[in-house]
Amino acid sequence: MKELRIVHLSDLHFGGVVDLAQIHALEDLVPTLAADAVAISGDLTQRARHGEFQRALALVRRLHEVAPTLVVPGNHDVEWWWSPFGIAGRGPLYRKYRTYFGDDLTPTLSVPGAILAGGLSAYGVAFGSMTPNPNDMAVKGHLPASETDRLAAVFRQAPTGVVRIAVVHHNVLRGDISGRMGLAHWRDAQARLAACGADLVLCGHDHQESAGLLAGTVPVVASGTHTSRSRGGRPSAFPLVRVGSTEVRVEFQCWDAAAGEFRPGPAHAFPRRAAPRLAVPAGSAA
């Protein structure tokens, strides 16, 4: 198969904490990476304000000129204060996000050799995202069974041989520095995500780049943040993911503030395997 190249960005946080030098560098660098697709896994804004969404949209439109681009919302893009615990329905939560990025919160993007499917993990202050720690309120997300069932259905219908990629906001694996999981009820979410048929999972949220394996077989790649809030004060980094016939290679591009540019950093390689297929749940759409 022809090598598939994916640029994965996350946690841009347009607003008071964004590093505009990094954004300008991304606008110059991404067109040189020969990407087949760009995935942005949420937190485009800091406070879900119109101006922040407008600047994020300008970046996404520019990236889309380079390669087809998929975007999913993160917890900072959700106006949870208008409907905590869903008291006014889910409509108000994503009203601004939908204004700029469309009604589909879980888009699907097909490119030659791959299908990217967005999964919604950002619900604001919601019962499914609650944990015993009050500091997790409006920060943690959750991945309900309905989402992994939907992802499984999308991947099941994909042509044989294409790379199946799930894109969610919250970090699926524990952060190395933070020690935190992004998802509430993470054990159950991990098991369902590992079984949904994904060959690769892209996420963000923890503000630290990482690459690891879910259930020992499914590569999970987290992009960092392009703000002043990188985990542990480390340089910001984003991954260029290269998928071949036998290997998934992750090449992190690390920010060099003194030089004002991203430079190649650590790389990781994982064997590519055929993902298991999830049986159609009773009552679910095929």
Legacy VTK file of the C-alpha trace (Angstrom):
# vtk DataFile Version 3.0
C-alpha trace
ASCII
DATASET POLYDATA
POINTS 286 float
0.000 0.000 0.000
1.011 3.625 -0.487
2.207 5.225 2.720
-0.483 7.316 4.432
0.644 10.554 6.093
-1.502 12.294 8.741
-0.749 15.568 10.505
-2.340 15.486 13.949
-2.912 18.708 15.896
-4.748 19.368 19.145
-5.315 21.891 21.920
-4.687 25.063 19.943
-6.610 27.101 22.534
-7.049 30.257 20.486
-7.457 32.996 23.058
-5.201 34.312 25.788
-2.840 31.326 26.029
-2.234 30.516 22.352
1.368 30.788 21.106
0.882 32.670 17.841
4.486 32.067 16.793
3.708 28.355 16.758
0.500 28.903 14.799
2.347 30.901 12.156
5.016 28.196 11.989
2.331 25.522 11.578
0.777 27.464 8.721
4.152 27.411 6.969
5.226 23.868 7.899
2.136 21.744 7.340
2.027 22.419 3.570
5.531 20.915 3.313
4.692 17.606 5.029
2.820 16.011 2.110
-0.102 15.089 4.371
-2.988 13.004 3.055
-5.183 14.275 5.897
-5.119 16.599 8.897
-6.872 15.692 12.165
-7.525 18.275 14.897
-8.678 16.637 18.108
-10.415 19.466 19.915
-9.862 22.468 22.175
-9.629 24.893 19.300
-10.592 27.674 21.741
-9.870 28.657 25.318
-13.261 30.119 26.316
-15.534 29.177 23.388
-15.763 32.830 22.326
-16.715 33.982 18.844
-13.342 35.578 18.150
-11.517 32.431 19.200
-13.665 30.247 16.966
-13.178 32.699 14.092
-9.370 32.483 14.322
-9.549 28.697 14.628
-11.739 28.547 11.540
-9.208 30.632 9.607
-6.497 28.083 10.453
-8.708 25.119 9.591
-9.625 26.664 6.233
-5.952 27.171 5.444
-5.107 23.588 6.427
-8.004 22.293 4.342
-6.365 23.869 1.309
-3.388 21.598 2.011
-5.236 18.357 2.817
-8.734 17.214 3.831
-9.174 18.192 7.475
-11.289 16.633 10.226
-12.136 18.505 13.441
-13.854 17.365 16.654
-14.722 19.532 19.688
-12.864 19.484 22.988
-14.014 20.380 26.473
-12.929 24.036 26.061
-15.159 24.316 22.979
-18.279 23.352 24.973
-20.410 26.087 26.546
-21.450 23.862 29.424
-22.609 26.772 31.605
-25.725 27.178 29.440
-26.865 23.632 30.191
-25.053 21.893 33.062
-26.077 18.245 33.340
-28.177 18.773 30.219
-30.901 20.732 32.012
-31.584 22.740 28.827
-30.695 19.951 26.425
-27.463 19.505 24.498
-28.161 22.183 21.889
-26.739 25.145 23.840
-23.493 23.291 24.585
-22.279 23.272 20.997
-24.125 26.266 19.526
-21.041 28.351 18.759
-18.962 25.357 17.712
-21.646 24.356 15.205
-21.845 27.922 13.902
-18.240 27.697 12.734
-17.611 23.992 12.151
-21.000 22.646 11.165
-23.701 20.572 12.770
-21.822 17.268 12.685
-19.952 16.829 15.968
-18.673 13.401 14.899
-17.607 13.848 11.278
-16.213 11.115 9.062
-13.491 11.780 6.518
-12.576 9.342 3.767
-9.296 9.731 1.900
-7.555 7.202 -0.350
-6.413 4.386 1.915
-8.055 5.553 5.138
-11.206 6.536 6.957
-11.074 8.944 9.903
-14.059 8.918 12.253
-14.609 11.514 14.953
-15.825 10.397 18.368
-17.494 12.799 20.807
-15.958 12.735 24.292
-16.544 16.385 25.321
-19.914 16.968 27.021
-19.091 19.668 29.580
-20.579 19.169 33.037
-22.390 15.892 32.455
-23.293 12.916 34.614
-21.265 10.540 32.451
-18.115 12.629 32.903
-18.335 12.957 36.680
-15.707 11.464 38.997
-15.221 11.671 42.790
-12.719 14.499 42.209
-14.520 17.883 41.978
-11.562 19.284 40.021
-12.557 17.003 37.144
-15.826 18.869 36.584
-16.018 20.277 33.032
-12.524 18.865 32.376
-12.965 15.121 32.102
-14.902 13.603 29.260
-16.525 10.266 28.660
-17.023 7.927 25.747
-20.476 6.320 25.973
-21.249 2.952 24.443
-23.344 4.685 21.805
-20.180 6.380 20.521
-18.062 3.234 20.301
-21.024 1.410 18.705
-21.239 4.171 16.113
-17.485 4.062 15.463
-17.689 0.290 15.073
-20.471 0.646 12.509
-18.459 3.221 10.530
-15.359 1.034 10.507
-17.328 -2.107 9.660
-18.704 -0.464 6.538
-15.301 0.772 5.381
-13.661 -0.939 2.394
-11.340 -3.828 3.143
-7.735 -2.794 3.653
-8.214 0.875 4.523
-6.721 2.269 7.714
-9.438 2.894 10.311
-8.650 5.901 12.519
-10.670 7.108 15.517
-10.242 10.757 16.552
-11.372 11.837 20.035
-10.417 14.761 22.248
-9.637 13.307 25.667
-6.457 11.318 26.218
-7.198 7.608 26.107
-4.006 6.505 27.886
-2.710 7.850 31.193
-0.534 10.953 30.885
3.115 10.296 31.660
3.616 13.540 33.590
0.096 14.281 34.799
-0.694 10.682 35.732
-4.256 11.473 34.685
-6.775 9.794 32.440
-8.820 12.080 30.235
-11.925 9.892 30.303
-14.192 9.058 33.208
-14.909 5.318 33.486
-11.757 4.824 31.458
-11.403 1.050 31.844
-14.739 0.413 30.188
-14.086 3.083 27.554
-10.682 1.622 26.735
-12.095 -1.879 26.313
-14.844 -0.713 23.954
-12.517 1.528 21.972
-9.992 -1.293 21.562
-12.754 -3.545 20.222
-14.425 -1.056 17.856
-12.219 -1.885 14.880
-9.845 1.091 14.983
-6.314 0.555 13.683
-5.200 3.841 15.230
-6.537 6.336 17.798
-5.660 10.057 17.776
-6.356 12.242 20.833
-5.107 15.233 22.839
-6.269 17.038 26.002
-3.341 16.219 28.315
-1.032 18.859 26.785
1.736 16.287 26.405
2.628 14.420 23.241
2.770 10.652 23.589
2.533 7.387 21.711
1.570 4.028 23.187
-0.548 0.941 22.733
-4.132 0.335 23.796
-4.773 -3.278 24.836
-1.272 -4.053 23.601
-2.269 -3.778 19.946
-3.876 -0.461 18.939
-1.517 2.535 18.621
-2.737 5.630 20.465
-1.106 8.940 19.567
-1.640 12.123 21.588
-0.716 15.541 20.247
0.532 18.282 22.551
-0.647 21.880 22.859
0.368 25.016 20.979
0.132 27.274 24.004
2.131 28.387 27.023
0.600 25.489 28.981
2.583 22.536 27.726
2.765 19.816 30.365
5.851 20.105 32.555
7.056 23.168 30.656
8.300 20.907 27.860
8.442 22.162 24.257
5.198 21.837 22.341
5.051 18.955 19.877
2.698 17.475 17.325
2.926 14.160 15.471
3.277 13.342 11.816
1.824 9.828 11.627
2.987 7.632 8.766
1.069 4.402 8.166
2.574 1.770 5.896
1.597 -1.779 5.077
3.287 -3.235 8.169
4.092 -0.317 10.473
2.661 2.794 12.114
5.435 5.341 12.556
4.995 8.438 14.724
7.417 11.314 14.162
7.024 14.188 16.616
7.755 17.712 15.435
9.040 19.712 18.418
8.911 23.466 18.875
12.252 25.259 19.085
11.321 28.642 20.511
14.784 30.130 19.988
14.766 29.196 16.304
11.061 29.947 15.889
10.381 26.666 14.110
9.377 23.049 14.576
12.166 20.502 14.273
12.075 16.687 14.037
12.037 15.052 17.452
11.511 11.570 18.893
10.003 8.844 16.719
8.090 5.691 17.624
7.142 2.669 15.552
4.382 0.124 16.129
3.467 -2.937 14.092
0.276 -2.541 12.130
-2.263 -5.272 12.599
-5.771 -6.047 11.432
-8.121 -4.654 14.054
-10.863 -6.904 15.424
-14.418 -6.276 14.273
-17.127 -5.540 16.809
-20.336 -7.513 16.451
-23.421 -5.442 15.721
-25.148 -4.818 19.094
-28.789 -5.745 19.367
-30.948 -2.807 18.331
-28.021 -0.921 16.770
-27.875 0.225 13.178
-25.743 -1.949 10.944
LINES 1 287
286 0 1 2 3 4 5 6 7 8 9 10 11 12 13 14 15 16 17 18 19 20 21 22 23 24 25 26 27 28 29 30 31 32 33 34 35 36 37 38 39 40 41 42 43 44 45 46 47 48 49 50 51 52 53 54 55 56 57 58 59 60 61 62 63 64 65 66 67 68 69 70 71 72 73 74 75 76 77 78 79 80 81 82 83 84 85 86 87 88 89 90 91 92 93 94 95 96 97 98 99 100 101 102 103 104 105 106 107 108 109 110 111 112 113 114 115 116 117 118 119 120 121 122 123 124 125 126 127 128 129 130 131 132 133 134 135 136 137 138 139 140 141 142 143 144 145 146 147 148 149 150 151 152 153 154 155 156 157 158 159 160 161 162 163 164 165 166 167 168 169 170 171 172 173 174 175 176 177 178 179 180 181 182 183 184 185 186 187 188 189 190 191 192 193 194 195 196 197 198 199 200 201 202 203 204 205 206 207 208 209 210 211 212 213 214 215 216 217 218 219 220 221 222 223 224 225 226 227 228 229 230 231 232 233 234 235 236 237 238 239 240 241 242 243 244 245 246 247 248 249 250 251 252 253 254 255 256 257 258 259 260 261 262 263 264 265 266 267 268 269 270 271 272 273 274 275 276 277 278 279 280 281 282 283 284 285
